[in-house]
Amino acid sequence: MTLEIRNLGKRYGDKTVVDGVSLTVREGQAFGLLGGNGAGKTTTIRSVLGLLEYEQGEVLWNGKNFAANRPSIGYLPEERGLYPKETVSEQLLYLARLEGMKKAAAQQALKGWLERLDIAEHEHKRVEQLSKGNQQKVQIISALLHDPELVILDEPFSGLDPVNSDMLSSVVKEELARGKAMIFSSHQMMQVEQFCEDICILKKGIVQIDGRLDDIKRSYGRSSLILRSEADLAPVLQAGGYEGTKRGAGEWALKIDSEEEAFGLMRRLAQEGVPLLKFEIKEPTLHEIFIEKVGEAV
């Protein structure tokens, strides 16, 4: 199962909001579609789903026209689309039936998902009675209940506390292990790094960087150095002209141009008798790459 987006373009009047976007999402893979507000992520997703008409490019599923060869899709939008006055079970079963599930199969699948996400006790409550986190769980179930081939998750961790975030992380990994093709869009870069092998970063509808995340990080080199010492490192770093950020008691983070520079600093500290408890050269995080390419904090 493979989703291909080729040279996708979308305009609103004279304004181009998606400009030549191409990406490939394969079976068992989570693809990270990233960008700041207004970058074109949602427009790209809605174009794939057929909710918007696009003026340029094509969308393919297994090499064939997506609309004519449409797979089953599970879509979790960033904005909640639940019926607040309906009970959890009523609307989830309704949505499952719309996706072609038989009533008995839908009921059985629903029971399993309610237990899996630990909200079985809320089955007969109205959605408006639930906490924000539990509402998000209901919406996640609505995207996965019918066992879709293509899963699109837009900010899936919104409203979840750390315990429930870990639970959802396990669910995502399980779905990928079952061979789902997944588009994963989030501002939480740590979650993206956890799941996504390939990413695409958009800015104003234009691809800024794309490819395998490991290769992208490798191309940036190791640009961060973490030092920890019981001694005060500030005078030594200032004397050497190093710009660092104090991260905590005795720990500093420095920007470096090369590993050679880092080892040179280590030798200098050793010569001056400064004891080191930690010396770690790190590759850039996805957060740092995002900031560089998009120029926005997340």
Steps between C-alpha positions, in 0.01 A plus 500: 500500500654827389373857487675731253451873471665640189561870442181603681393860456207691647404867463238726652456773244842648433653346812684168473465309828654169390776520243635181343484269803609140439523221756463124532348312794559126507341206679598481865650851490416821681580804285548827687329794326626807684482877484388807690154652493396573142772279353258299286481177700122494544443609139723214382310250715159627389610486137602135546164422658312665215354768725674763287562511127861562400619663180830317455650154548349163587431273795545125458420194708701192404593671175141578398285812521410551866140604442431203270689254722414651837619302805324491833615808691521590866527875547557678830471875434658755729156651565258270679210380290294320762132545579503630860138403579535140378636219713841354431369164379216645290718718286792259471269224381335745261836600354608136473183415307568791263835335430322179400537293817229253596329581828628195687858552380484868590372424850774244558772731370365789707510296820864415435601859429315642803688256721828559318480876562361456851169680449255208512332658805405802284332301223149630573595856594448798271823625349452844661520330841853375436831669571699643210738205511221242492331684214827470311500126568150473355613683190803271470269198515283651227808510274608141569180307577438386141859371456600743223788444257610866503511689830539878520563637849507877544619599851388167652658570841304822555344505845664178622696480824832310510340168598246514218766626259699184571185296442441665164866452408451127550187506284683680219783246509249214492323647199829544315600142583171392339611664176303825504623787284493808722535875462594653833475876549595655831677794663639262762836422342591230752194301393588544134855375564357200684287378210607649170776366278432756225396863536410802293516855637283760327517878516241708315405196294855426383708200602799619702651161572393139452640149518600246760529662842825318582659621176381857558651505850822345373532770234494766773791343686540492875445858604431489874728428792372426852742548791450436869746567777507563872734791422375834369534480122392856429845667535670239279233518231497879499879514479492269200232703326240223518133589512312262720164465669484382858254209516512428870735455791843459350374420147554706186395468137728643231477539126799357315607502136667159504594202715861616481400824671327305776799275564727805498292652778512173694880497480512860619277424796717202588818709480347755736400228741124545458327170587220392264208283608341507154628564149242428228506602133145497362342513158241775454148426615208521262384801702826681420477410132138615491589836652780551250285415197172657606626774729223448754488366854271205567 
